[in-house]
């Protein structure tokens, strides 16, 4: 896993799992609609309320780095 800054790796891993689950839940139909985007935004705000902005941003950066490393 890529660096998670000053946050515990287990916390970042948990947030990453939750972000991935939210993505599957809100975008599973492969058609992005205003409702699915709104739902994903609300879910993201819930993660920030639960864990704080810093850890959620760190988890998002980890996921972005993983995606970029898989992209040719």
LOMAR-648507 format. One record per atom (N, C-alpha, C): residue number from 1; x, y, z; atom name; residue in one letter; chain. Coordinates in pm, 1 decimal. Example, Ala and Ser with C-alpha at 12.3 -4.5 7.8 and 13.67 -1.06 7.14 Angstrom:
PT  1  1319.0  -569.0  780.0  N  A  A;
PT  1  1230.0  -450.0  780.0  CA  A  A;
PT  1  1320.0  -330.0  780.0  C  A  A;
PT  2  1285.0  -225.0  708.0  N  S  A;
PT  2  1367.0  -106.0  714.0  CA  S  A;
PT  2  1290.0  3.0  787.0  C  S  A;
***
This chain:
PT  1  85.3  -117.6  0.0  N  X  A;
PT  1  0.0  0.0  0.0  CA  X  A;
PT  1  89.3  123.1  0.0  C  X  A;
PT  2  45.9  226.1  -67.5  N  X  A;
PT  2  120.0  351.1  -75.3  CA  X  A;
PT  2  113.2  422.0  59.2  C  X  A;
PT  3  198.7  517.9  76.3  N  X  A;
PT  3  203.5  590.0  202.9  CA  X  A;
PT  3  67.6  648.8  241.3  C  X  A;
PT  4  37.5  640.8  367.3  N  X  A;
PT  4  -89.6  692.1  418.0  CA  X  A;
PT  4  -65.9  811.5  508.7  C  X  A;
PT  5  52.7  870.7  499.0  N  X  A;
PT  5  83.2  985.8  582.4  CA  X  A;
PT  5  91.4  945.8  728.2  C  X  A;
PT  6  45.9  1033.5  816.9  N  X  A;
PT  6  58.4  1006.3  959.9  CA  X  A;
PT  6  -50.5  914.3  1015.2  C  X  A;
PT  7  -132.2  857.1  928.8  N  X  A;
PT  7  -246.9  778.6  974.4  CA  X  A;
PT  7  -212.4  630.5  980.5  C  X  A;
PT  8  -277.0  560.9  1071.1  N  X  A;
PT  8  -253.8  417.7  1088.8  CA  X  A;
PT  8  -292.0  342.2  961.8  C  X  A;
PT  9  -204.0  253.7  915.8  N  X  A;
PT  9  -234.5  176.8  794.3  CA  X  A;
PT  9  -366.4  100.1  803.2  C  X  A;
PT  10  -399.6  48.7  921.4  N  X  A;
PT  10  -525.4  -25.5  936.1  CA  X  A;
PT  10  -645.7  66.8  915.2  C  X  A;
PT  11  -635.8  190.0  962.2  N  X  A;
PT  11  -744.2  286.8  942.8  CA  X  A;
PT  11  -760.2  318.5  794.6  C  X  A;
PT  12  -649.5  343.7  727.2  N  X  A;
PT  12  -654.6  376.1  584.6  CA  X  A;
PT  12  -708.7  257.3  505.8  C  X  A;
PT  13  -667.5  136.7  540.9  N  X  A;
PT  13  -717.6  16.8  472.1  CA  X  A;
PT  13  -868.4  3.5  490.6  C  X  A;
PT  14  -918.2  30.6  611.2  N  X  A;
PT  14  -1062.3  23.9  637.9  CA  X  A;
PT  14  -1137.3  126.2  553.9  C  X  A;
PT  15  -1087.1  249.1  549.5  N  X  A;
PT  15  -1153.0  353.5  471.3  CA  X  A;
PT  15  -1149.1  317.6  323.3  C  X  A;
PT  16  -1036.6  263.9  275.3  N  X  A;
PT  16  -1026.5  221.8  134.5  CA  X  A;
PT  16  -1132.9  117.6  101.9  C  X  A;
PT  17  -1150.2  20.6  191.1  N  X  A;
PT  17  -1253.2  -82.4  168.6  CA  X  A;
PT  17  -1391.4  -18.4  160.8  C  X  A;
PT  18  -1418.3  75.2  251.7  N  X  A;
PT  18  -1549.4  140.5  251.5  CA  X  A;
PT  18  -1570.2  222.9  124.8  C  X  A;
PT  19  -1466.7  291.8  79.7  N  X  A;
PT  19  -1478.0  369.8  -44.1  CA  X  A;
PT  19  -1505.6  277.2  -161.5  C  X  A;
PT  20  -1434.3  164.9  -168.5  N  X  A;
PT  20  -1456.4  69.4  -277.3  CA  X  A;
PT  20  -1598.5  14.3  -273.4  C  X  A;
PT  21  -1647.5  -18.7  -154.3  N  X  A;
PT  21  -1784.7  -69.1  -141.2  CA  X  A;
PT  21  -1886.0  36.5  -183.9  C  X  A;
PT  22  -1861.4  161.2  -145.8  N  X  A;
PT  22  -1951.8  269.6  -185.8  CA  X  A;
PT  22  -1952.4  285.4  -336.7  C  X  A;
PT  23  -1836.9  275.8  -397.3  N  X  A;
PT  23  -1828.8  286.4  -542.8  CA  X  A;
PT  23  -1907.4  177.3  -611.0  C  X  A;
PT  24  -1894.9  55.4  -560.6  N  X  A;
PT  24  -1969.9  -56.0  -618.5  CA  X  A;
PT  24  -2119.9  -33.7  -601.9  C  X  A;
PT  25  -2158.5  13.9  -485.0  N  X  A;
PT  25  -2300.5  34.1  -454.9  CA  X  A;
PT  25  -2361.7  144.3  -541.1  C  X  A;
PT  26  -2291.1  255.2  -556.0  N  X  A;
PT  26  -2349.7  371.6  -622.4  CA  X  A;
PT  26  -2331.0  373.3  -773.1  C  X  A;
PT  27  -2234.8  297.7  -824.9  N  X  A;
PT  27  -2208.6  303.3  -968.4  CA  X  A;
PT  27  -2216.4  166.2  -1034.3  C  X  A;
PT  28  -2279.0  70.4  -967.8  N  X  A;
PT  28  -2286.1  -66.6  -1019.0  CA  X  A;
PT  28  -2360.0  -76.0  -1151.2  C  X  A;
PT  29  -2456.4  10.6  -1173.1  N  X  A;
PT  29  -2535.0  0.7  -1295.8  CA  X  A;
PT  29  -2458.7  51.5  -1417.8  C  X  A;
PT  30  -2336.6  102.1  -1399.8  N  X  A;
PT  30  -2250.3  149.0  -1508.5  CA  X  A;
PT  30  -2307.2  271.3  -1579.7  C  X  A;
PT  31  -2412.9  326.7  -1531.0  N  X  A;
PT  31  -2468.6  449.6  -1586.8  CA  X  A;
PT  31  -2469.8  552.6  -1475.0  C  X  A;
PT  32  -2390.3  653.9  -1488.6  N  X  A;
PT  32  -2383.2  755.7  -1384.9  CA  X  A;
PT  32  -2502.5  849.2  -1401.6  C  X  A;
PT  33  -2578.8  858.7  -1296.6  N  X  A;
PT  33  -2695.8  945.8  -1297.6  CA  X  A;
PT  33  -2678.8  1051.3  -1188.3  C  X  A;
PT  34  -2756.1  1157.4  -1195.1  N  X  A;
PT  34  -2748.7  1257.7  -1087.7  CA  X  A;
PT  34  -2777.1  1196.6  -950.4  C  X  A;
PT  35  -2867.4  1100.4  -946.6  N  X  A;
PT  35  -2901.2  1036.6  -819.1  CA  X  A;
PT  35  -2783.8  955.3  -765.3  C  X  A;
PT  36  -2714.8  881.5  -852.4  N  X  A;
PT  36  -2603.1  800.2  -805.0  CA  X  A;
PT  36  -2487.5  888.7  -759.8  C  X  A;
PT  37  -2464.7  999.0  -830.4  N  X  A;
PT  37  -2358.7  1091.7  -790.1  CA  X  A;
PT  37  -2394.0  1156.0  -656.5  C  X  A;
PT  38  -2519.0  1198.1  -641.5  N  X  A;
PT  38  -2564.0  1258.2  -515.8  CA  X  A;
PT  38  -2549.1  1158.2  -400.7  C  X  A;
PT  39  -2585.7  1034.1  -424.0  N  X  A;
PT  39  -2571.9  931.6  -320.8  CA  X  A;
PT  39  -2426.9  908.5  -282.9  C  X  A;
PT  40  -2339.2  907.1  -382.1  N  X  A;
PT  40  -2196.6  888.0  -355.3  CA  X  A;
PT  40  -2139.9  1006.4  -277.0  C  X  A;
PT  41  -2183.7  1127.0  -310.5  N  X  A;
PT  41  -2137.5  1245.4  -237.7  CA  X  A;
PT  41  -2182.7  1240.9  -92.3  C  X  A;
PT  42  -2307.2  1200.9  -70.1  N  X  A;
PT  42  -2357.6  1190.5  66.9  CA  X  A;
PT  42  -2280.2  1084.4  144.2  C  X  A;
PT  43  -2249.5  973.7  78.9  N  X  A;
PT  43  -2172.7  868.2  144.0  CA  X  A;
PT  43  -2032.4  917.2  177.8  C  X  A;
PT  44  -1971.4  992.5  87.7  N  X  A;
PT  44  -1837.9  1046.9  113.4  CA  X  A;
PT  44  -1840.9  1142.7  232.1  C  X  A;
PT  45  -1944.3  1225.4  240.0  N  X  A;
PT  45  -1957.2  1315.6  354.5  CA  X  A;
PT  45  -1971.7  1235.9  483.8  C  X  A;
PT  46  -2041.4  1122.9  476.5  N  X  A;
PT  46  -2054.6  1036.8  593.6  CA  X  A;
PT  46  -1920.3  982.0  638.9  C  X  A;
PT  47  -1836.0  942.3  543.2  N  X  A;
PT  47  -1701.5  894.0  577.8  CA  X  A;
PT  47  -1620.2  1005.3  643.5  C  X  A;
PT  48  -1630.2  1126.0  589.5  N  X  A;
PT  48  -1555.5  1238.8  646.0  CA  X  A;
PT  48  -1604.1  1269.3  787.1  C  X  A;
PT  49  -1734.6  1263.5  809.1  N  X  A;
PT  49  -1787.9  1286.4  943.8  CA  X  A;
PT  49  -1739.1  1179.5  1040.6  C  X  A;
PT  50  -1731.5  1056.1  993.7  N  X  A;
PT  50  -1693.1  944.5  1080.4  CA  X  A;
PT  50  -1542.9  941.5  1107.7  C  X  A;
PT  51  -1460.0  964.1  1004.7  N  X  A;
PT  51  -1315.6  945.4  1018.5  CA  X  A;
PT  51  -1235.2  1075.1  1016.7  C  X  A;
PT  52  -1293.0  1182.6  966.9  N  X  A;
PT  52  -1219.7  1307.7  950.7  CA  X  A;
PT  52  -1169.9  1322.6  807.5  C  X  A;
PT  53  -1153.4  1446.9  765.3  N  X  A;
PT  53  -1114.5  1474.9  626.8  CA  X  A;
PT  53  -976.2  1419.3  593.5  C  X  A;
PT  54  -879.8  1435.3  682.8  N  X  A;
PT  54  -742.4  1391.9  655.3  CA  X  A;
PT  54  -731.0  1243.7  622.5  C  X  A;
PT  55  -783.0  1156.0  708.3  N  X  A;
PT  55  -773.6  1013.3  677.7  CA  X  A;
PT  55  -848.3  973.3  550.4  C  X  A;
PT  56  -962.8  1036.1  523.9  N  X  A;
PT  56  -1038.5  1002.7  402.5  CA  X  A;
PT  56  -960.9  1048.6  279.1  C  X  A;
PT  57  -900.4  1166.1  285.1  N  X  A;
PT  57  -818.8  1212.5  172.7  CA  X  A;
PT  57  -698.1  1121.7  152.5  C  X  A;
PT  58  -636.0  1077.7  261.2  N  X  A;
PT  58  -521.5  987.4  250.4  CA  X  A;
PT  58  -563.4  855.7  185.4  C  X  A;
PT  59  -678.9  803.6  224.8  N  X  A;
PT  59  -728.0  678.9  165.2  CA  X  A;
PT  59  -757.0  698.2  16.9  C  X  A;
PT  60  -815.7  811.1  -18.8  N  X  A;
PT  60  -843.8  839.0  -159.9  CA  X  A;
PT  60  -714.3  846.8  -240.0  C  X  A;
PT  61  -610.2  903.9  -181.6  N  X  A;
PT  61  -480.8  911.5  -249.6  CA  X  A;
PT  61  -420.7  773.0  -268.8  C  X  A;
PT  62  -436.6  687.1  -169.6  N  X  A;
PT  62  -387.7  549.5  -181.3  CA  X  A;
PT  62  -459.7  478.6  -295.4  C  X  A;
PT  63  -592.1  491.4  -300.1  N  X  A;
PT  63  -668.9  427.6  -407.4  CA  X  A;
PT  63  -631.3  484.7  -543.6  C  X  A;
PT  64  -610.9  615.1  -550.6  N  X  A;
PT  64  -571.7  677.7  -677.3  CA  X  A;
PT  64  -436.0  625.2  -723.4  C  X  A;
PT  65  -342.1  611.9  -630.6  N  X  A;
PT  65  -210.0  559.5  -665.9  CA  X  A;
PT  65  -220.2  415.5  -715.1  C  X  A;
PT  66  -306.6  336.7  -651.8  N  X  A;
PT  66  -325.7  198.2  -695.8  CA  X  A;
PT  66  -384.2  194.1  -836.1  C  X  A;
PT  67  -482.2  278.8  -863.2  N  X  A;
PT  67  -541.6  283.9  -997.4  CA  X  A;
PT  67  -439.4  327.7  -1101.2  C  X  A;
PT  68  -360.7  429.2  -1068.4  N  X  A;
PT  68  -260.2  479.0  -1162.1  CA  X  A;
PT  68  -153.0  375.2  -1191.3  C  X  A;
PT  69  -121.1  292.5  -1092.3  N  X  A;
PT  69  -18.3  190.4  -1114.2  CA  X  A;
PT  69  -70.1  77.1  -1202.4  C  X  A;
PT  70  -201.5  61.7  -1211.4  N  X  A;
PT  70  -261.7  -43.3  -1294.2  CA  X  A;
PT  70  -295.3  5.9  -1434.0  C  X  A;
PT  71  -292.3  137.2  -1454.1  N  X  A;
PT  71  -327.2  195.3  -1583.5  CA  X  A;
PT  71  -204.0  195.8  -1673.4  C  X  A;
PT  72  -217.4  139.8  -1794.4  N  X  A;
PT  72  -100.2  136.0  -1883.7  CA  X  A;
PT  72  -58.8  274.0  -1931.5  C  X  A;
***
